[in-house]
């Protein structure tokens, strides 16, 4: 007796017929996913880059953020984020302690965008960048009062200008603090020089330094100690009329001394 166990050809044909609809759907699905992408407009690309840079800044990746903002500022100027990118570029440089470069960009922004709501921030950060250039005490270096403090004077001038120009700015309280620290450093240096001259009995040097200090910082320096030192220097120089005037001023300001 002859038996037919299976029909191979018929089985394969049936299986293919069953799978065909699924294969067609799979091909259509893949081809749909791989369709052409729509190119971003310059504005969309700029906005996307700007937010990428902000994300880098938030994560502390300032070098990566710097590279993004440097690319952004080369894009067409009609895109609003290109001007903002200049500020953010300066911010990334400031965070990397590249204060000279940051200062230049902040000041350039303030000059080019006069009237922008971001100018007060740019001017404040320019002054703050100047402040960060001021020498500080370090054990390997001479005391700060023996160093060149011209940077402190430049920072003070910018901070005072900001305080006068933007008295209601949310940054003004920090500006006051930084300005006062500049003044304290400069006064420390003035007193160091006065003591230097006094120890060497260079009384003319004492007079010139005290007069300069009192003229530059009248609020902080018109003190009994400075008046007394100046009167003593006048007396030792035999400038008797000035000495009498100074002692009279002392009695008028501080009766009973």
C-alpha distance (Angstrom), angle and dihedral (degrees) to the residues before:
residue distance angle dihedral
X1 . . .
X2 3.78 . .
X3 3.84 117.8 .
X4 3.86 128.2 -167.6
X5 3.79 107.4 -148.8
X6 3.85 98.3 -175.1
X7 3.80 145.4 -15.7
X8 3.80 106.8 -127.4
X9 3.79 98.6 -175.3
X10 3.78 94.4 49.7
X11 3.82 92.0 48.1
X12 3.83 93.9 51.6
X13 3.79 91.4 48.0
X14 3.77 91.8 50.6
X15 3.81 92.5 48.9
X16 3.80 92.2 50.5
X17 3.77 91.4 49.5
X18 3.79 89.2 52.2
X19 3.82 94.8 49.1
X20 3.80 98.1 41.7
X21 3.82 98.2 84.9
X22 3.81 90.2 51.0
X23 3.80 92.5 48.4
X24 3.79 91.0 50.4
X25 3.82 91.3 50.6
X26 3.80 91.5 47.9
X27 3.82 92.2 51.3
X28 3.80 91.3 47.6
X29 3.79 90.8 48.9
X30 3.82 93.6 50.8
X31 3.78 93.1 45.2
X32 3.79 89.9 50.5
X33 3.82 92.5 52.4
X34 3.79 91.6 48.9
X35 3.78 93.2 52.6
X36 3.83 122.3 130.0
X37 3.87 116.3 -69.4
X38 3.78 121.0 -132.4
X39 3.82 112.4 -116.2
X40 3.81 116.8 -122.0
X41 3.79 119.0 -112.1
X42 3.83 116.7 -118.7
X43 3.82 89.4 -105.1
X44 3.80 92.4 51.6
X45 3.79 91.6 46.9
X46 3.83 91.3 49.0
X47 3.81 92.8 48.3
X48 3.80 90.8 48.2
X49 3.81 91.9 50.3
X50 3.80 91.7 47.2
X51 3.79 92.8 54.1
X52 3.80 90.3 45.0
X53 3.80 88.0 55.8
X54 3.79 91.5 49.4
X55 3.78 90.7 51.4
X56 3.81 90.0 52.1
X57 3.80 89.4 51.2
X58 3.80 92.8 49.6
X59 3.79 90.2 52.1
X60 3.81 92.2 47.9
X61 3.81 94.5 -112.0
X62 3.79 92.9 134.7
X63 3.80 97.3 160.8
X64 3.81 90.9 54.8
X65 3.80 89.8 46.2
X66 3.81 89.9 50.3
X67 3.79 91.0 54.6
X68 3.81 91.8 50.1
X69 3.81 93.8 49.7
X70 3.80 91.4 45.5
X71 3.78 88.3 56.7
X72 3.80 91.0 47.1
X73 3.80 96.2 54.5
X74 3.80 89.8 58.5
X75 3.80 90.7 61.1
X76 3.85 122.4 95.3
X77 3.79 113.9 -61.8
X78 3.81 93.6 -131.5
X79 3.81 88.2 73.6
X80 3.81 106.3 94.0
X81 3.79 95.2 -143.4
X82 3.81 93.3 60.4
X83 3.81 91.4 74.0
X84 3.80 90.9 44.8
X85 3.79 88.5 49.9
X86 3.82 89.0 62.5
X87 3.79 90.2 58.6
X88 3.79 92.1 46.3
X89 3.80 90.3 48.0
X90 3.80 88.8 55.0
X91 3.82 89.2 48.0
X92 3.80 91.7 54.4
X93 3.81 90.6 49.4
X94 3.81 90.8 48.8
X95 3.81 90.7 51.6
X96 3.82 88.9 51.6
X97 3.84 88.9 52.4
X98 3.81 91.7 -113.8
X99 3.78 88.8 138.0
X100 3.80 99.4 160.9
X101 3.82 92.4 55.6
X102 3.80 91.8 42.6
X103 3.82 91.2 50.9
X104 3.79 92.4 53.1
X105 3.82 93.3 50.6
X106 3.81 93.9 46.2
X107 3.81 91.1 50.8
X108 3.82 92.4 45.4
X109 3.80 89.8 52.3
X110 3.82 92.0 50.2
X111 3.81 91.2 50.7
X112 3.82 95.6 46.3
X113 3.80 97.7 42.7
X114 3.79 103.1 39.9
X115 3.80 106.7 167.4
X116 3.79 95.5 29.4
X117 3.80 116.2 129.0
X118 3.81 87.6 -124.9
X119 3.81 95.1 60.4
X120 3.86 95.1 88.3
X121 3.79 89.0 55.0
X122 3.81 91.4 47.4
X123 3.82 92.0 50.5
X124 3.80 92.2 46.4
X125 3.79 92.2 50.6
X126 3.81 90.9 46.3
X127 3.82 88.9 55.7
X128 3.79 90.7 44.8
X129 3.81 90.4 51.0
X130 3.80 88.6 53.2
X131 3.80 89.6 50.6
X132 3.80 91.0 53.4
X133 3.82 88.3 58.7
X134 3.83 91.0 62.3
X135 3.84 113.2 109.8
X136 3.79 117.8 -108.6
X137 3.79 133.2 -160.7
X138 3.78 113.8 -81.4
X139 3.77 124.7 170.0
X140 3.82 93.9 -126.9
X141 3.81 92.5 53.3
X142 3.82 134.1 63.6
X143 3.82 117.3 -91.0
X144 3.79 111.5 -72.7
X145 3.83 92.5 -114.1
X146 3.81 88.4 63.8
X147 3.80 93.2 54.3
X148 3.78 131.8 85.3
X149 3.81 104.5 -83.9
X150 3.79 98.0 -178.8
X151 3.82 86.9 115.8
X152 3.80 89.0 60.5
X153 3.79 90.5 53.2
X154 3.82 92.3 49.4
X155 3.80 91.1 48.2
X156 3.81 91.4 48.2
X157 3.80 91.8 52.6
X158 3.81 92.3 51.2
X159 3.80 92.5 45.8
X160 3.81 93.0 49.5
X161 3.79 90.1 48.0
X162 3.81 89.9 51.9
X163 3.82 91.9 48.6
X164 3.81 91.9 51.9
X165 3.80 94.5 44.3
X166 3.82 99.0 43.7
X167 3.83 107.7 26.9
X168 3.82 93.0 158.6
X169 3.81 96.7 47.3
X170 3.79 116.4 125.3
X171 3.81 86.6 -128.0
X172 3.80 95.5 56.8
X173 3.83 96.5 92.9
X174 3.81 91.2 56.1
X175 3.81 89.0 45.3
X176 3.83 89.0 55.8
X177 3.81 91.2 51.0
X178 3.80 93.6 49.1
X179 3.81 91.5 45.3
X180 3.82 90.9 52.2
X181 3.80 90.8 50.1
X182 3.81 89.8 52.9
X183 3.79 91.0 50.5
X184 3.81 91.7 48.1
X185 3.81 90.5 53.1
X186 3.79 92.6 48.3
X187 3.81 92.3 48.0
X188 3.79 89.9 49.3
X189 3.78 89.1 55.7
X190 3.82 92.8 46.1
X191 3.81 91.2 52.9
X192 3.79 90.7 46.7
X193 3.82 90.2 55.5
X194 3.82 92.8 44.7
X195 3.82 90.4 52.9
X196 3.81 89.6 46.5
X197 3.81 90.9 56.3
X198 3.82 93.9 42.3
X199 3.81 92.3 53.7
X200 3.80 88.8 54.0
X201 3.81 93.0 41.2
X202 3.79 90.0 -121.2
X203 3.81 91.7 152.3
X204 3.77 96.6 171.9
X205 3.80 88.5 57.3
X206 3.82 89.2 50.4
X207 3.80 90.9 52.8
X208 3.79 95.6 47.3
X209 3.80 94.0 46.7
X210 3.81 94.2 46.7
X211 3.80 92.9 46.8
X212 3.80 90.5 49.3
X213 3.80 92.2 48.1
X214 3.81 94.2 46.7
X215 3.78 91.9 47.4
X216 3.81 93.6 49.4
X217 3.81 97.7 41.8
X218 3.81 107.5 24.8
X219 3.79 96.0 159.9
X220 3.79 94.9 55.1
X221 3.82 102.0 33.7
X222 3.80 108.5 44.3
X223 3.78 90.8 96.7
X224 3.79 134.3 139.4
X225 3.81 91.2 -111.5
X226 3.81 93.4 54.1
X227 3.81 93.5 44.0
X228 3.81 90.3 50.6
X229 3.81 92.9 48.5
X230 3.79 90.9 48.9
X231 3.83 92.8 48.1
X232 3.82 90.1 50.0
X233 3.81 91.3 50.1
X234 3.83 90.9 50.5
X235 3.79 90.0 50.9
X236 3.81 93.5 50.0
X237 3.81 89.7 49.6
X238 3.83 89.0 51.2
X239 3.78 90.1 -118.1
X240 3.77 88.0 143.1
X241 3.79 98.6 166.8
X242 3.80 91.9 53.7
X243 3.81 90.5 44.9
X244 3.83 90.8 53.9
X245 3.81 90.7 47.9
X246 3.78 91.1 50.7
X247 3.82 93.7 48.3
X248 3.81 88.8 49.1
X249 3.78 89.7 51.7
X250 3.81 89.5 51.3
X251 3.80 92.2 52.5
X252 3.79 90.5 46.9
X253 3.80 94.7 50.7
X254 3.80 98.4 34.5
X255 3.83 108.9 27.6
X256 3.77 114.9 -160.5
X257 3.81 95.4 28.5
